[in-house]
Amino acid sequence: MNAEHVPRRVVVTGGCGFIGANLVRHLLASDPGLHICNIDLLTYAGNRQSTQDLESGGRYEFVRADIADETAMEQVFSDWRPDTVIHLAAESHVDRSIDGPKVFVHTNVQGTLVLLEAARAVWKGRTDVRFHHVSTDEVFGSLADGGRFSETTPYDPSSPYSASKAASDHLVRAWGRTYGLPYTISNCSNNYGPYQVPEKLIPLVLLRALRGEPLPVYGTGANVRDWLYVEDHCEAIDRIVRFATSGTTWLVGGSNERTNLDMVRAVCAGLDRLQPKSDGTYDQLITFVADRPGHDFRYAIDASRLERDLGWRAKHSLETGLERTIRWYLDHRAWTDAIVSGDYRQERLGLIGGTDV
Ligand SMILES: NC(=O)c1ccc[n+]([C@@H]2O[C@H](COP(=O)([O-])OP(=O)(O)OC[C@H]3O[C@@H](n4cnc5c(N)ncnc54)[C@H](O)[C@@H]3O)[C@@H](O)[C@H]2O)c1
């Protein structure tokens, strides 16, 4: 397969967040000719430590800035002259969007608009460039028991988070159609793996379990999510940026549907194996709490087009991915301690609290 696009100077936004940090590492390791400028505001979700070791290598630069700050973005883009933008910076937590939706519109909608305009200004109609927007399957709303999301599923977002991501997807497509900006979009299912801020399901359960604290699960824990190991998502983004035709959208998922309760139990079982408790098993800590408002019942992805057209395959099963994830958190307690000592302390966030991504 011939590359459509060869990224050389890449602006990554949100590279101090969970997926961004994994992606920056993946891109630098897989292509020695590639340079990255990471723009990140370092909100509660960003951690400079996740990529700090790369700062001395000469191929990675960190810029602390708000993607919604027009002047700052114009400056970075005109100084740095990227040929590729991979946009991940976002407010990403559904519970936080219920508590305070405004910042979600600021970052996810306004921030995307500012980046599109900054790219348009420096690219001036160039076609040998690419703007890749990283989005979520949550833009499609909730599925009943059958069926899966595909590239043609209509948008039907439920939360302020998913509505703001849907808006940003529409902006990117409109900049492609109206101004000819070369773009691709990916909508991915739930990720898990290293460097994830411990308010999301897997690291939250891990850290609470290790401290012997209750593991709160929303409702009956029957909500279904489709899980993907983050490294597989990074590989998908890399392939889409290089090989996909401009103007296309791709669904990314691992075909690993599990109920939230099953996921929590799987993390507990992994901990039982890798760090056994002296008394009993970790799943004894599970407690059920009132459900989240507007809680989508099920998400599931049909990634067959990505597999067929771009030759992507998830390399990790849920078992191998979870094992790697649990080991990583057990081996990186200094990283999690640094995050937990910030403004987020695994407190209840939504209107009615509990555990979900
Ligand atoms: N985590 C998932 O399961 C998942 C699934 C599908 C899609 N996504 C999408 O992938 C992207 C990354 O998700 P994540 O889980 O890594 O998020 P994250 O919350 O871990 O990281 C977000 C990063 O963006 C930065 N940021 C926030 N506001 C900013 C601003 N105004 N200016 C500059 N930087 C800012 C934060 O400091 C942080 O480093 C998001 O766009 C999200 O919607 C995530």
The ligand as a Tripos MOL2 file, in Angstrom:
@<TRIPOS>MOLECULE
LIG
   44    48     1     0     0
SMALL
NO_CHARGES

@<TRIPOS>ATOM
      1 N1        -10.2820    7.9810   26.1340 N.am      1 LIG1
      2 C1        -11.0880    7.3620   25.2930 C.2       1 LIG1
      3 O1        -11.5500    6.2500   25.5510 O.2       1 LIG1
      4 C2        -11.4400    8.0190   23.9720 C.ar      1 LIG1
      5 C3        -12.1690    7.2760   23.0390 C.ar      1 LIG1
      6 C4        -12.4490    7.8650   21.7960 C.ar      1 LIG1
      7 C5        -12.0380    9.1450   21.5150 C.ar      1 LIG1
      8 N2        -11.3490    9.8550   22.4520 N.ar      1 LIG1
      9 C6        -10.9090   11.2130   22.0920 C.3       1 LIG1
     10 O2         -9.4950   11.1840   22.0710 O.3       1 LIG1
     11 C7         -8.9740   12.4330   22.4990 C.3       1 LIG1
     12 C8         -8.0160   12.2200   23.6550 C.3       1 LIG1
     13 O3         -8.7030   11.5820   24.7180 O.3       1 LIG1
     14 P1         -7.9590   11.2660   26.0900 P.3       1 LIG1
     15 O4         -8.7090   10.1950   26.7480 O.co2     1 LIG1
     16 O5         -6.5100   11.1090   25.8380 O.co2     1 LIG1
     17 O6         -8.2060   12.6340   26.8680 O.3       1 LIG1
     18 P2         -7.4920   13.1890   28.1790 P.3       1 LIG1
     19 O7         -8.5770   13.8800   28.9440 O.co2     1 LIG1
     20 O8         -6.7110   12.1310   28.8550 O.co2     1 LIG1
     21 O9         -6.4490   14.2540   27.6210 O.3       1 LIG1
     22 C9         -6.8380   15.4600   27.0700 C.3       1 LIG1
     23 C10        -5.6130   16.3460   26.9370 C.3       1 LIG1
     24 O10        -6.0170   17.5900   26.3290 O.3       1 LIG1
     25 C11        -5.4450   18.6590   27.0550 C.3       1 LIG1
     26 N3         -6.3250   19.8250   26.9310 N.ar      1 LIG1
     27 C12        -7.5730   19.9790   27.4420 C.ar      1 LIG1
     28 N4         -8.0580   21.1910   27.1440 N.ar      1 LIG1
     29 C13        -7.1040   21.8230   26.3920 C.ar      1 LIG1
     30 C14        -7.0180   23.0880   25.7640 C.ar      1 LIG1
     31 N5         -8.0340   23.9790   25.8380 N.pl3     1 LIG1
     32 N6         -5.9020   23.4010   25.0720 N.ar      1 LIG1
     33 C15        -4.8700   22.5180   24.9890 C.ar      1 LIG1
     34 N7         -4.8820   21.3030   25.5840 N.ar      1 LIG1
     35 C16        -5.9950   20.9520   26.2710 C.ar      1 LIG1
     36 C17        -5.3480   18.1520   28.4840 C.3       1 LIG1
     37 O11        -4.3720   18.8790   29.2310 O.3       1 LIG1
     38 C18        -4.9650   16.6970   28.2750 C.3       1 LIG1
     39 O12        -3.5700   16.5410   28.2000 O.3       1 LIG1
     40 C19       -10.1780   13.2960   22.8710 C.3       1 LIG1
     41 O13       -10.4450   14.1540   21.7840 O.3       1 LIG1
     42 C20       -11.2990   12.2970   23.0750 C.3       1 LIG1
     43 O14       -12.5380   12.8710   22.7470 O.3       1 LIG1
     44 C21       -11.0450    9.3210   23.6770 C.ar      1 LIG1
@<TRIPOS>BOND
     1     1     2 1
     2     2     3 2
     3     2     4 1
     4     4     5 ar
     5     4    44 ar
     6     5     6 ar
     7     6     7 ar
     8     7     8 ar
     9     8     9 1
    10     8    44 ar
    11     9    10 1
    12     9    42 1
    13    10    11 1
    14    11    12 1
    15    11    40 1
    16    12    13 1
    17    13    14 1
    18    14    15 2
    19    14    16 1
    20    14    17 1
    21    17    18 1
    22    18    19 2
    23    18    20 1
    24    18    21 1
    25    21    22 1
    26    22    23 1
    27    23    24 1
    28    23    38 1
    29    24    25 1
    30    25    26 1
    31    25    36 1
    32    26    27 ar
    33    26    35 ar
    34    27    28 ar
    35    28    29 ar
    36    29    30 ar
    37    29    35 ar
    38    30    31 1
    39    30    32 ar
    40    32    33 ar
    41    33    34 ar
    42    34    35 ar
    43    36    37 1
    44    36    38 1
    45    38    39 1
    46    40    41 1
    47    40    42 1
    48    42    43 1
@<TRIPOS>SUBSTRUCTURE
     1 LIG1         1 GROUP 0 **** ****
